[in-house]
Amino acid sequence: MSETPTNAVVLITFGGLFLIGLLADLAGRQTPLPRVTLLLISGFLIGPSLLNWLPEFAIGWFPILTDIALTMIGFLLGHNMTHARFKELGRAVITMSIGEVVATALLVFLVLLSFGVPFEIALLLAGIAPATAPAATVDVIQEYEAKGKFTDTLLGIVAIDDVWGLLVFSLLLAIAQALTGQGDAIGSIAKASWEIGGAVLVGLVLGLPMACLTGRIRPGQPSQAEALGVVLLCAGFAEWMGVSYILAAIVLGAVVANIATHHEKSFQVIEGIEWPFLILFFLIAGATLEVEALSQAGLLTGGYIILRVLGRIMGTRLGGRASGTAPVIRNWIGVALLPQAGVAIGMALLASQRFPHLKDILLPIVLGSTVIFELIGPLATRWALTRVGDIPNRREPDKGELS
């Protein structure tokens, strides 16, 4: 008899969450708030911090939902990494992505250090600051059907951002360990190299047969099984091997996009089925946000948030100027890159493991800033897309901006 109530609660929870997602989608069409922000707020309201309506077992879904949702996002980002696209946008994407990562890390480190923040804390926060949240950015683009050169450039930067961010974090973590004697610095660099190299290997090994298979299976359920099966295999093997599943999925998507003759089918299938997973992902992500994190974070969190925002804007402008990118792109791309979520938290947890005595400082700062960036980041992305005219029926760019 005990099975029936449990099954009923699970089914009711699923149904309720999907209907909340529907309401968030409808509300997003009538308000200036992106549906990502509305989902996060809804999740926060029904989560343990406020109403506590969400059953405890649902929070346990978060790790697997994170893997599935972000792997799908990574696969779709890989769609934009074709030879033709990089031939057109490659220089702008590379220079602006490197510019914003380096500028953000340097600004956070130097300013915090100048205000008396201990060296290792400033260094670790500088390594965490460049991390992004691709899921929120991509969903805003999809929700508002944004199209244009700015959007293409943004997607390219988001796809490659986590690679640079992981490299910078691993390097700064290794430097902090070497200078303070906290663990094996060489081991940290080796682990980061494997996380990136192994992810590329997973994407290639699965991408090559998928590229050959795509287009040879008739449309409908078979192609759905093919696309979803390979994407989930990618997530599973990446987790099993301890490598970046986001990067593995990006490589998987890039291989299919560059090799397969009829590659659009796989991406269309994933686009058609990703939204239910994203609903659950964003709602439960919202439920995990804690008000206590903000109250514990203090003044240092505010400074970290401001420096991260300035670093992304300054870095993309400098990188865009160096590559000759149009002013409208380099002036607004940094604003569109503000979302930050799970990757930053993962980095903070790893840093806290290596520096246990800093845990009570690092985690509140990163968790508190994540709450802010989760909520305002999608709004900033939508604003930037509107300002450059990439959202249909919105503001057109000023004459000469795109020249």
N, C-alpha and C positions, 0 to 999 in steps of 0.2 A: 504493500500500500504506500510505502514511502517513496516509490519511484514516480508515481503519478504527480504529486505536488511539485517535485523537482523538475520534471519535464514540462509541467505547465508553467512554472516560473521562468524557465529558460525560454520557452516559446513566447510568453508574454513580454519578456525583456527584449527579445529580438524584435518583435512586432512594434513595441513602443519606441525603441530607438530608431527604427526605420521611419516611423511616422514623424518623430521629432526632426529627422533629417529632411523629410518632405516639407514640414512647416518652415524649417530654416531656409530651404531652397526658395519657397514661395515668398518668405519675408525678405530675402535678399533681392528679389526682383522689385520690391516696393520700397526699399530703404537703401541708403547709401552704404550699408554695412555688407561686406562680402559674406557669403554663406559660411566660409571657414570660421570667421570671427563669431558668427551666430551659433555655430555648432559648438565651438569651444566654450562660449558663455553658457549655452544650454547644458553642456556636460558639467560645467562648474556648478550650476544651480542644482542639478539633481545628484551631484556627487557628495562625498562624505563631509566636505567643508561647509555645506549649507543644508539642503533639504534631506540629504542622505537617502534618496529614493532608489539609487542604483544598487542592486544586490551585490554583495561582496564578491561573488564568484566572477562577476562581469569584469572587475578590475584585473583579474587574472588572465583575461583574454588579451590584455594590452601588448605583451611582448610578441605574440604570434601575429596579431593584427598589424603591429608596427612593421614586422618583417614583410608581410604580404603587401600592405599598402605602399610602403616605400620601394619595394622591388618593382611593383607595377609602375610607380612614378619614374623610377630609374630607367626601366625599359622604354617608356614613352619619351624620356629625355634623350635616349640613345637615337631615337628617330631623327633628331635634329642634327646629329653629328655625322652627316654625310660628307663625302669629298667635295661635292658641289657647294654645299652650305659653307664649309670651312674655307673653300677657295674664295667665297664672297665675303665671309665675316670673320675668318680665322684670326687675322691680325688684331682686329678690334677685340674679339673675345679673349684672346690670350693676354694682351697687354692690360686690358681693364680688369680681368680677373686677378692677374698677378698684382696689379697696382692696388686693388682694394684689399687683398689679403695682406700684403706687406705693409701698406699704410695703416691699416687697422691694428695690426700687431705692434708696429713701432709706436704709434700714437698712444695706445693703451699702456704699453710698457714705460715709455719715457715720461709721460705725464704723471702716472701713478707713482713712479719712482721719485720724481721731483717733489711730490707732495708727502714724501716720507713713508710710503707704503713699503713694507719689507721686500727685498729683492726677489725672493722666490715667489711670493704672491703676485707681484707685478708681472713676472715672467710667465707664470702659469696662466694668469688671466689674459695676457697677450696671446698665448697659444690657443686659448679657447674662443676668443672674440671673433676670429674670422669664420667660424662654423656657421652654416646656413640651414634653412628648413625648406628643401625643395618641394615638399608636398603642398605647403600653403601657397607658395608662389605659382606652381603649376595649376593648382585648382582655381585660383583667381583668374588666370589667363583663360582657362577653359570655361569658367562660369560666364565671363563677359565676352567670350568669343573674340578676344583680342588678336589682332593680326597686323603685321607690319614689320619693318626692319628693326624697330626698337624691341618688339616682342621676340623676334628671332634671335637678336643679340642677347637678350635677357635669358632665354632658354639655354643658349650656348654657355653663358657664364655660369648659370646654376648647375649645368651638367658637369662642368670641370672644377667648380669651386671646392667641392669636398676633397678632391685630390690635393690641391694646394693647401687647403686647411689642415688636412691630416699630416702632410709633410711638415708644415710649420709647427703644428702642435707637438709632433714627435721630436722634432729638432730642439724646440725650447724645453720640452720635458727632459730630454737627455742632457741638455746644458745645465738645467736646474739640479739634476741628480749628480752630475759630475762635480759641480761647484760646491754642493752641500754634502756630498758623500752619501746621498740617499739612494742606494741601489746601483744597478748596472746600467750605465748610460749606453754602452754599445748594444746591450740586449734590447733596449728601447728602440734604437734605430733599426736593429735587425727585425724586430717585431713589426714595426711600421712598414719596412720594405716588403715583408711577407704579406702583410694585409693588403697592400696595393698590388704587388706582383701576383699574388694568389688570386685576387679578385679578377685581374685581367685574364689569367689563365682559365678560370671558371667561365667567364663570359665568352672566351674564344672557343673552348671545348664544346660548349652547348650552342653557341651561335652559329658555328659552321654547319652542323647538321640541320639546325632549324632553318637556316637560309636556303638550304637545298630542298627542304620539305615544304616550306611556305610557297603557296601558289600552285602546288601539285595536288592539294586536297580540296575537294569541292567545298563551296561555301556552306555555312550553317553550323550545325553542331560539331561535325568533325574538325573544322578549323578552330572552333572555340576550345575544344579539348586539346588540340595541338598547342595553341598559344598559351592557354592557362597552365597546361601541364609543364611546358618548358620553363615558363616564368617561375612557377613554384619550385621546380627542380633547382633552378638557379638560386633561389632564396635558401633552399635547404642545404645544398652543397656548400654555399658560401658560409652559412652558420656552422656547419659541421667542420669546415676547414679553418674557421676562425678568421675569415677575411671580410672585407667590406661588401655587404650584399648590395648596397646602393651602387657602388662602382661596378660590381660584377654585372648587375642588371643594365647599367648604362652601356658597358662593352657589348653585352648580348644584343641590345637594341641597335647599337651602331653597326655591328657585324651584319645583322639581318638587313638593315637599311641600305648598306653599301653593296651587299652581294646579291640579295634576292631580287629577281626581276619583278615579281608581284608582291613586294614586301608590305604594301599598305594593309592587306587583309589582317595580318597579325596585330598591327597597331590599332586598327579599327575595332577588332574584337576586344582587346584589353580596355580601350576607351569605353566600350559599351558595357563592361561588367565591373569596372573599378569603383564606381560611385557607391554601391552598397558597402564595400570594404572601407572606403574613405569616411562614410558616415560613422561607422562604428569606431574607426580609428580616431577621428577628431572629437567625437563625443566622449570617449573614454579618456583621451588625452586631456580634455577639459576637466573631467572628473578627478584627474590626478593632480590638478593645480591646487596649491595650498596657500591660503592667505597668510599662514604663519611664515612662509618663506619671505614674503614681502616685509613683514614686521621685523624679522630678524636681520634682514639684509643691511639696513641702515644707509648712511650717507655714501659709503663706498659704492654701493650698487648704482645709485644715481649717477655718480661720476663715470662708472664703467659703461652705463647705457649711453650717456652723452658722447663719450669718447668713441664708442663703437659706431654710433651713427655718423659722427664726423669723419672717422676713418674710412668708412665705406664711400661716403660722398666725395671726400678729397681724393682717395685712391683711384676711383673710377674716372674722375675728371682728369687727373694727371695721366693715367694710362690712356684715356681716350684722346687727350691732346697729343701724346707721343705717337699714337697710331694714326692721327689725322681723322678720327671719328667725328661725325657731324655733332655740332654743339647740343642739339636736342637730345641726342642719345647719351653723350657723356655727362650732361648736366642732370639727367633724371634717373640714370640707371642705378646709381647708388641708393636712391630712395626706394627703388623697387626691390632692393636686396636686403631689407631689414629683417624679415622673418628669421627666427632662430628657435630651435626646439631640441629634439631628442639627441642629435649628434653632440651638441654642446654639453648636455647633461651627462652623456656617456664619457666625454672627455673629463668633465669635472669629477666623476666617480673614479676614473682611472688615476687622475692626479691625487685624489684623496687617499687612494690605496697606497700610492708611492710616498705620500707625505701625510701620514695620519694626523700629525699635530696641526695641520692646516685645514682639516676637514670642516671644522665648525666655522671657518671663515669662507672657504671656497664654495661649499655647497649652497649656503644661503644666498650668496651673491649671484651665482649662476642660476639657481632655481628662481630667485626673485626677478632677475632680469628676463628670464625665459617667459614668465607670466606676462610681463609687459610686452615683449617682442611677439609673443604668440597672439596677443590681442591687437596691437597696433600695426604689426608687420603687414598683414593682409590689407589693411586700410591704406597703408603707405604704398603698397604695390598697385592697388586699384587707382589711387590718386595719380601716381606717375603714369600709368597706362592711359588715363583720361587726359592728362596734360599734354601728352605727345600725340594724341589723336588716334591711338591704336584700338580704342574701344568704339565699336560702331555707334553712330548717332551721338557721339560725344564731341568735345572740343576738337577742332581742326588745328594743326600746328600753324604757328605764325609763318608768314611768307619768308622764305629764305632760311628757315631753321634747318631744313633737311638738305640744304645745298652744301 
